[in-house]
């Protein structure tokens, strides 16, 4: 009988101790983790190897689901030719709902090393709050490098270039073997000025190609082609968030497209459903333009013309999304000549980079164009040489390209070590 009473009493005692207020209310003062696990999501402009050297005190993981903080980096070009990095810090798990954003802007004259160091500095500062919740907080100190006072004369108003940025480039490509030689020359020039209200750009580029082939009978075949283009664009902000107007002019030539001279003047308007300030993460733009084209051809066209003037108009829509699950871009464009609406072109472009689940990513890219506007086609039949060497555009009703692929990665979740030996 005593044993029967003793056992229930022991069970009740153990249960009472397990749920006692003292045990239930004892706070856990230890840090939830030793350091952070970080997933760096940057498709353009980031040097991951350098970052792992400069910021070695966090764990870099291969999959965002293993991370305490998902760092999403999007970039866009600035008017000076530099790059603006929008750095989104997205807390996960223990840090859920703790999100914030920083911005780093590099100059167009910065070296790659200066860009890397500048980005690493801002990247690490953005992790400070999260690191303070880990054991790393005991090792952290604040250090501020105070620069010497800059001379007051170095103000934007006294910029002798008035915010204009110029670039000049030239290159050549020489290749050859016993029966085949080729030469290619390229040149370019651009001038750009960007402010909140105006974006002005002027650019020109061109190239010349020469190929010489020795055929089986000992004769030689020489192929030459060239093209150049000069264009100027002015974009005016009509408000802060959604509207803009554009005007453009261009002129050029193209051996392949039978243009001795191809000139165009156009004006248009743009509306972005989302504010321009969100363009690095999402944008939905609609553009309409109307233009006047003046064509002068190298040889008479299939419409029996050596020159003509034609008005046209175009409508274009584009959606861009850059989110933690990946990136997508879809655009559709319709262009038609106004003198004959049957002469038109429709184009659909799409790109999708999607993280399906841990380690598995899907990548697709495609373009489909319905072509009904080839006014420039040369009369007569192209020779075999012109077709094989692509010296003359051919009549077509469509063009397409499509690619699809996937990648799967598994193994250790960590990605911290950099070893550059034998090519990395």
KEVOPA-196279 format. One record per residue (C-alpha): residue in three letters; x, z, y; residue number from 0. Coordinates in Angstrom, 3 decimals. Each point is the difference from the previous one (the first is absolute). Example, Ala and Ser with C-alpha at 12.3 -4.5 7.8 and 13.67 -1.06 7.14 Angstrom:
BEGIN
- ALA 12.300 7.800 -4.500 0
- SER 1.370 -0.660 3.440 1
//
This chain:
BEGIN
- UNK 0.000 0.000 0.000 0
- UNK 2.840 0.908 2.398 1
- UNK 1.650 -3.388 -0.658 2
- UNK -3.245 -1.786 0.807 3
- UNK -0.150 1.749 3.390 4
- UNK 3.710 -0.446 0.751 5
- UNK 0.099 -3.777 -0.269 6
- UNK -2.787 -0.728 2.529 7
- UNK 1.590 2.453 2.446 8
- UNK 3.377 -1.782 -0.233 9
- UNK -1.638 -3.401 0.633 10
- UNK -1.824 1.347 3.072 11
- UNK 3.220 1.562 1.331 12
- UNK 1.980 -3.228 -0.337 13
- UNK -2.779 -2.001 1.677 14
- UNK -0.199 2.485 2.882 15
- UNK 3.761 -0.161 0.622 16
- UNK -0.018 -3.805 -0.064 17
- UNK -2.592 -0.204 2.782 18
- UNK 1.022 3.057 1.991 19
- UNK -0.023 -0.511 3.811 20
- UNK 3.667 0.860 0.265 21
- UNK 0.961 -2.780 -2.383 22
- UNK -2.465 -2.542 1.437 23
- UNK 0.954 0.571 3.635 24
- UNK 3.780 0.049 -0.308 25
- UNK 1.206 -2.897 2.221 26
- UNK 2.449 -2.572 -1.285 27
- UNK 2.677 -0.032 2.679 28
- UNK 2.188 -2.522 -1.797 29
- UNK 0.199 -3.575 1.283 30
- UNK -2.194 -2.441 -1.937 31
- UNK 2.988 -2.293 -0.640 32
- UNK 3.738 -0.202 0.585 33
- UNK -0.125 -3.217 2.019 34
- UNK -2.219 -2.996 0.682 35
- UNK -0.759 -2.949 -2.225 36
- UNK -0.267 -3.066 2.238 37
- UNK -1.269 -3.508 -0.747 38
- UNK 1.377 -2.489 2.553 39
- UNK -2.368 -2.958 0.350 40
- UNK 1.829 -2.546 2.162 41
- UNK -0.044 -3.737 -0.683 42
- UNK 1.982 -1.237 3.009 43
- UNK 2.896 1.326 2.061 44
- UNK 0.979 3.133 -1.971 45
- UNK 3.349 0.588 -1.703 46
- UNK -0.960 2.283 -2.875 47
- UNK 3.565 0.527 -1.220 48
- UNK 1.167 1.098 3.457 49
- UNK -2.997 2.310 0.380 50
- UNK 0.777 1.779 -3.250 51
- UNK 3.504 0.653 1.318 52
- UNK -1.094 1.132 3.469 53
- UNK -2.944 2.143 -1.180 54
- UNK 1.128 1.326 -3.420 55
- UNK -1.895 3.317 0.064 56
- UNK -3.331 -1.370 -1.258 57
- UNK -0.935 -1.477 -3.351 58
- UNK -0.875 -3.716 0.174 59
- UNK -2.505 -0.997 -2.663 60
- UNK -0.964 -3.435 -1.303 61
- UNK -3.772 0.450 0.030 62
- UNK -2.158 1.269 2.838 63
- UNK -2.066 2.167 -2.366 64
- UNK 3.100 2.116 -0.728 65
- UNK 0.654 0.657 3.696 66
- UNK -0.792 2.927 2.264 67
- UNK 0.212 -2.382 2.959 68
- UNK -0.733 -3.730 -0.015 69
- UNK 1.954 -1.574 2.885 70
- UNK -1.577 -3.339 0.912 71
- UNK 2.142 -2.131 2.329 72
- UNK -1.308 -3.115 1.742 73
- UNK 1.987 -2.122 2.449 74
- UNK -0.532 -2.615 2.663 75
- UNK 2.279 -1.887 2.375 76
- UNK 0.397 1.128 3.612 77
- UNK 0.456 -2.184 3.054 78
- UNK 3.744 0.738 0.105 79
- UNK 0.487 -1.295 -3.528 80
- UNK 0.176 3.532 -1.389 81
- UNK -2.345 1.622 -2.470 82
- UNK -2.663 2.680 0.340 83
- UNK -0.304 2.270 -3.021 84
- UNK -3.336 1.788 -0.385 85
- UNK 0.656 2.889 -2.421 86
- UNK -3.098 1.576 -1.580 87
- UNK 0.480 3.337 -1.809 88
- UNK -2.820 0.499 -2.520 89
- UNK -0.074 3.414 -1.658 90
- UNK -1.091 0.229 -3.639 91
- UNK -0.799 2.838 -2.395 92
- UNK 1.152 3.276 1.594 93
- UNK 0.373 -1.847 3.351 94
- UNK -3.312 -1.879 -0.156 95
- UNK -1.621 -0.601 3.399 96
- UNK 3.304 0.578 1.816 97
- UNK 0.617 -3.483 1.407 98
- UNK 1.778 -1.157 3.138 99
- UNK 1.786 -3.012 1.439 100
- UNK 3.284 -0.713 1.803 101
- UNK 1.385 -3.175 1.553 102
- UNK 3.571 -1.272 0.192 103
- UNK 0.902 -3.060 2.099 104
- UNK 3.323 -1.820 -0.336 105
- UNK 1.472 -2.322 2.611 106
- UNK 0.628 -3.665 -0.639 107
- UNK 3.707 0.561 0.687 108
- UNK 0.335 2.864 -2.515 109
- UNK 2.289 -0.518 -2.947 110
- UNK -1.397 0.511 -3.495 111
- UNK 1.887 3.308 -0.196 112
- UNK -1.593 1.224 3.249 113
- UNK -3.449 -0.944 -1.302 114
- UNK 0.605 1.809 -3.292 115
- UNK 1.214 3.176 1.693 116
- UNK -2.809 -0.008 2.550 117
- UNK -2.641 -0.423 -2.674 118
- UNK 1.561 2.712 -2.190 119
- UNK -0.033 2.438 2.932 120
- UNK -3.708 -0.490 0.747 121
- UNK -0.882 -0.120 -3.711 122
- UNK 1.640 3.388 -0.615 123
- UNK -1.614 1.587 3.079 124
- UNK -3.425 -0.949 -1.339 125
- UNK 0.666 1.987 -3.185 126
- UNK 0.745 3.239 1.891 127
- UNK -3.447 1.614 -0.282 128
- UNK -0.191 -0.701 -3.724 129
- UNK 3.536 1.302 -0.631 130
- UNK -0.875 3.242 1.806 131
- UNK -2.505 0.694 -2.791 132
- UNK 2.746 -0.199 -2.657 133
- UNK 3.091 1.976 -0.902 134
- UNK 1.973 -2.425 2.179 135
- UNK -1.362 1.852 3.062 136
- UNK 2.726 2.645 -0.454 137
- UNK 2.661 -2.699 0.386 138
- UNK -1.411 -1.750 3.062 139
- UNK 1.415 0.225 3.529 140
- UNK -0.904 -1.796 3.230 141
- UNK 2.773 -1.983 1.658 142
- UNK -0.513 -1.996 3.191 143
- UNK 2.628 -2.400 1.338 144
- UNK -0.460 -0.058 3.772 145
- UNK 1.168 -3.334 1.436 146
- UNK 1.749 -0.360 3.311 147
- UNK -2.352 -0.750 2.880 148
- UNK -0.632 -3.723 0.224 149
- UNK 0.666 -1.636 3.384 150
- UNK -3.152 -0.382 2.038 151
- UNK 0.778 -3.659 0.632 152
- UNK -0.763 -0.912 -3.638 153
- UNK -3.749 -0.328 0.461 154
- UNK -2.326 -2.671 -1.304 155
- UNK -0.834 -1.079 3.532 156
- UNK 3.658 -0.867 0.604 157
- UNK 0.411 -1.933 -3.230 158
- UNK 1.769 -3.171 1.095 159
- UNK -1.480 -1.858 -2.988 160
- UNK -3.568 1.034 0.909 161
- UNK -0.731 0.784 -3.689 162
- UNK 0.920 -3.522 -1.196 163
- UNK 1.783 -0.284 -3.364 164
- UNK 1.940 -3.172 -0.903 165
- UNK 1.342 -1.189 -3.348 166
- UNK 2.116 -3.013 -0.933 167
- UNK 0.841 -1.065 -3.538 168
- UNK 1.742 -2.833 -1.810 169
- UNK 1.007 -0.580 -3.611 170
- UNK 1.130 -2.671 -2.405 171
- UNK -0.221 -0.420 -3.754 172
- UNK 2.468 -2.279 -1.780 173
- UNK -0.201 -0.579 -3.751 174
- UNK 1.407 -2.575 -2.313 175
- UNK 1.268 -1.197 -3.342 176
- UNK 1.354 -3.313 -1.254 177
- UNK -3.327 -1.873 0.068 178
- UNK -2.007 1.993 2.536 179
- UNK 0.700 1.290 3.516 180
- UNK -2.341 1.548 2.534 181
- UNK 0.300 1.214 3.568 182
- UNK -2.469 2.039 1.984 183
- UNK 0.239 1.117 3.618 184
- UNK -2.356 2.480 1.641 185
- UNK -0.330 1.385 3.495 186
- UNK -2.403 2.326 1.808 187
- UNK -0.637 1.652 3.351 188
- UNK -2.628 2.525 1.058 189
- UNK -0.981 2.063 3.028 190
- UNK -2.563 2.816 -0.115 191
- UNK -1.474 2.511 2.402 192
- UNK -2.474 2.648 -1.191 193
- UNK -1.977 2.561 1.988 194
- UNK -3.303 1.772 -0.626 195
- UNK -1.834 -2.707 1.955 196
- UNK 1.980 -3.168 -0.771 197
- UNK 1.900 -1.525 -2.896 198
- UNK 2.008 -3.064 0.989 199
- UNK 2.097 -2.023 -2.421 200
- UNK 1.933 -3.258 0.093 201
- UNK 1.697 -1.384 -3.092 202
- UNK 1.657 -3.173 -1.205 203
- UNK 1.530 -0.887 -3.340 204
- UNK 1.056 -3.058 -1.895 205
- UNK 1.948 -1.252 -2.940 206
- UNK 1.649 -3.158 -1.243 207
- UNK 0.501 -0.823 -3.684 208
- UNK 2.152 -2.596 -1.724 209
- UNK 0.324 -0.573 -3.738 210
- UNK 2.193 -2.593 -1.737 211
- UNK -0.444 -0.730 -3.719 212
- UNK 2.145 -2.144 -2.290 213
- UNK -2.256 -1.788 -2.498 214
- UNK 0.753 -1.056 -3.594 215
- UNK 0.882 -3.597 1.040 216
- UNK 2.561 1.264 2.517 217
- UNK -2.129 -0.674 3.078 218
- UNK -0.731 2.721 2.529 219
- UNK -3.313 1.227 1.402 220
- UNK -0.024 1.613 3.424 221
- UNK -2.927 2.078 1.243 222
- UNK -0.291 1.412 3.534 223
- UNK -2.772 2.016 1.644 224
- UNK -0.426 2.219 3.003 225
- UNK -2.563 2.052 1.854 226
- UNK -0.146 2.169 3.095 227
- UNK -2.606 2.064 1.769 228
- UNK -0.297 1.598 3.441 229
- UNK -2.831 2.427 0.693 230
- UNK -1.099 2.475 2.661 231
- UNK -2.679 2.678 -0.402 232
- UNK -1.548 2.437 2.488 233
- UNK -2.284 2.806 -1.214 234
- UNK -1.974 2.116 2.503 235
- UNK -1.563 3.347 -0.951 236
- UNK -3.588 0.030 1.230 237
- UNK -0.529 3.671 -0.826 238
- UNK 1.875 2.802 -1.714 239
- UNK -1.427 -0.173 -3.498 240
- UNK -1.730 -3.217 -1.075 241
- UNK 0.223 -3.170 2.123 242
- UNK 2.778 -2.438 0.877 243
- UNK 0.294 -3.543 1.356 244
- UNK 2.692 -2.562 -0.842 245
- UNK 1.345 -3.248 1.376 246
- UNK 2.583 -2.180 -1.731 247
- UNK 1.935 -3.262 0.312 248
- UNK 2.215 -1.746 -2.536 249
- UNK 1.794 -3.263 -0.637 250
- UNK 2.212 -1.332 -2.766 251
- UNK 0.626 -2.682 -2.600 252
- UNK 0.165 -0.268 -3.787 253
- UNK 1.428 -2.770 -2.165 254
- UNK -1.998 1.123 -3.023 255
- UNK -3.341 0.048 1.845 256
- UNK 0.595 -3.288 1.836 257
- UNK 0.061 1.628 3.465 258
- UNK 2.167 -1.531 2.696 259
- UNK -1.640 2.514 2.318 260
- UNK -2.651 2.646 -0.714 261
- UNK -1.195 1.925 3.087 262
- UNK -2.765 2.576 0.349 263
- UNK -1.543 2.237 2.654 264
- UNK -2.529 2.682 -0.968 265
- UNK -1.842 3.128 1.137 266
- UNK -1.739 2.662 -2.039 267
- UNK -1.396 3.511 -0.274 268
- UNK 0.494 2.810 -2.525 269
- UNK -2.092 3.017 -1.008 270
- UNK 1.215 2.819 -2.260 271
- UNK -2.727 2.170 -1.520 272
- UNK 2.427 2.929 -0.231 273
- UNK 2.023 1.222 3.000 274
- UNK 3.372 -1.714 0.413 275
- UNK 1.654 3.431 -0.262 276
- UNK -0.962 0.057 -3.706 277
- UNK 1.467 -3.439 -0.739 278
- UNK 2.809 1.314 -2.213 279
- UNK -2.565 1.429 -2.465 280
- UNK -3.094 -2.147 0.427 281
- UNK -1.221 -2.970 2.014 282
- UNK -2.918 -2.422 -0.167 283
- UNK 0.590 -2.816 2.476 284
- UNK -2.063 -3.019 0.958 285
- UNK 1.567 -2.818 2.032 286
- UNK -1.505 -3.119 1.535 287
- UNK 2.023 -2.732 1.741 288
- UNK -0.633 -3.453 1.419 289
- UNK 2.783 -2.487 0.613 290
- UNK 0.997 -3.540 0.926 291
- UNK 2.532 -1.945 -2.104 292
- UNK 2.064 -3.025 0.959 293
- UNK 1.582 -1.895 -2.908 294
- UNK 2.574 -2.790 0.025 295
- UNK 0.944 -1.300 -3.445 296
- UNK 3.201 -1.456 -1.419 297
- UNK -1.904 -2.610 -1.996 298
- UNK -3.589 -1.201 0.149 299
- UNK -2.434 2.337 -1.754 300
- UNK -2.668 -0.688 -2.615 301
- UNK -2.470 -0.076 2.934 302
- UNK 2.049 -2.795 1.615 303
- UNK 1.270 2.136 2.889 304
- UNK 3.406 0.511 1.560 305
- UNK -1.275 2.678 2.393 306
- UNK -3.177 1.968 0.721 307
- UNK -1.412 3.020 1.840 308
- UNK -2.349 2.343 -1.881 309
- UNK -1.709 3.321 0.855 310
- UNK -0.422 2.661 -2.668 311
- UNK -1.193 3.560 -0.499 312
- UNK 0.757 2.769 -2.464 313
- UNK -1.552 3.224 -1.220 314
- UNK 2.038 2.587 -1.889 315
- UNK -0.677 3.437 -1.462 316
- UNK 2.524 2.357 -1.567 317
- UNK -0.231 3.430 -1.640 318
- UNK 3.105 2.141 -0.543 319
- UNK -0.086 3.394 -1.711 320
- UNK 3.005 2.209 -0.702 321
- UNK -1.127 3.099 -1.872 322
- UNK 1.448 2.479 -2.531 323
- UNK -1.455 -2.101 -2.852 324
- UNK 1.920 -3.097 1.148 325
- UNK -0.297 -2.969 2.344 326
- UNK -2.407 -2.902 0.372 327
- UNK -0.245 -2.922 2.398 328
- UNK -2.751 -2.629 -0.008 329
- UNK -0.406 -2.804 2.534 330
- UNK -2.255 -3.036 0.350 331
- UNK 0.407 -2.847 2.493 332
- UNK -2.030 -3.068 0.926 333
- UNK 1.481 -2.774 2.178 334
- UNK -1.801 -3.213 0.939 335
- UNK 0.429 -2.922 2.378 336
- UNK -2.847 -0.185 2.491 337
- UNK -0.166 -3.809 0.115 338
- UNK -0.831 -0.057 -3.729 339
- UNK -1.032 3.247 -1.711 340
- UNK 0.662 -1.511 -3.424 341
- UNK 3.708 0.191 0.886 342
- UNK 0.580 3.667 -0.672 343
- UNK 2.044 2.514 -1.969 344
- UNK -1.032 3.279 -1.650 345
- UNK 2.526 2.548 -1.204 346
- UNK -0.332 3.277 -1.900 347
- UNK 2.927 2.377 -0.456 348
- UNK 0.115 3.248 -1.922 349
- UNK 2.528 2.593 -1.033 350
- UNK -0.517 3.220 -1.944 351
- UNK 2.542 2.654 -0.986 352
- UNK -1.984 2.618 -1.928 353
- UNK 1.050 3.179 -1.763 354
- UNK -2.346 0.105 -2.989 355
- UNK 1.121 3.310 -1.468 356
- UNK 3.179 1.973 -0.589 357
- UNK 2.919 -2.415 -0.202 358
- UNK -2.083 -3.200 -0.179 359
- UNK -0.220 -2.381 2.986 360
- UNK -1.739 -3.364 0.322 361
- UNK 1.276 -2.674 2.406 362
- UNK -1.882 -3.195 0.854 363
- UNK 0.506 -2.648 2.659 364
- UNK -1.948 -3.217 0.460 365
- UNK -0.923 -2.797 2.371 366
- UNK -2.579 -2.779 -0.220 367
- UNK -0.306 -2.759 2.594 368
- UNK -2.601 -2.755 0.125 369
- UNK 1.546 -2.880 1.951 370
- UNK -2.064 -2.588 1.882 371
- UNK 2.007 -0.430 3.208 372
- UNK 3.077 -2.112 -0.826 373
- UNK -0.152 -2.331 3.005 374
- UNK 3.779 -0.422 -0.120 375
- UNK 0.303 -1.721 -3.405 376
- UNK 2.084 -3.170 0.126 377
- UNK -1.706 -3.220 -0.993 378
- UNK 1.109 -1.630 -3.222 379
- UNK 1.361 1.438 -3.205 380
- UNK 2.939 2.375 -0.008 381
- UNK 3.025 -1.047 -2.016 382
- UNK 1.208 1.999 -2.978 383
- UNK 2.983 1.131 2.052 384
- UNK -2.233 1.326 2.807 385
- UNK -2.184 1.847 -2.508 386
- UNK 2.862 1.562 -1.971 387
- UNK 1.963 0.977 3.106 388
- UNK -3.144 1.196 1.793 389
- UNK 0.740 -2.132 3.033 390
- UNK -3.652 -0.905 0.430 391
- UNK -3.159 2.097 -0.323 392
- UNK -2.473 -1.230 -2.592 393
- UNK -3.790 -0.204 0.220 394
- UNK -1.665 3.008 -1.606 395
- UNK -3.345 1.782 0.069 396
- UNK 1.323 3.451 -0.902 397
- UNK 3.064 2.206 -0.292 398
- UNK 0.323 3.252 -1.886 399
- UNK 2.441 2.596 -1.130 400
- UNK -0.593 3.187 -1.962 401
- UNK 2.100 2.716 -1.529 402
- UNK -0.867 3.134 -1.936 403
- UNK 2.148 2.644 -1.553 404
- UNK 0.179 3.634 -0.873 405
- UNK 2.623 2.663 -0.480 406
- UNK -0.051 3.184 -2.019 407
- UNK 2.500 2.794 0.345 408
- UNK 0.232 3.156 -2.074 409
- UNK 2.462 2.774 -0.729 410
- UNK 1.302 2.738 2.280 411
- UNK -2.128 0.614 3.091 412
- UNK 3.081 0.689 2.143 413
- UNK 1.934 -2.595 1.959 414
- UNK 2.668 1.959 1.885 415
- UNK 3.391 -1.348 -1.043 416
- UNK 1.879 -2.841 1.686 417
- UNK 2.895 -1.617 -1.900 418
- UNK 1.421 -3.151 1.666 419
- UNK 2.697 -0.697 -2.602 420
- UNK 0.253 -3.527 -1.409 421
- UNK -2.542 -1.476 2.404 422
- UNK -2.440 2.920 0.086 423
//
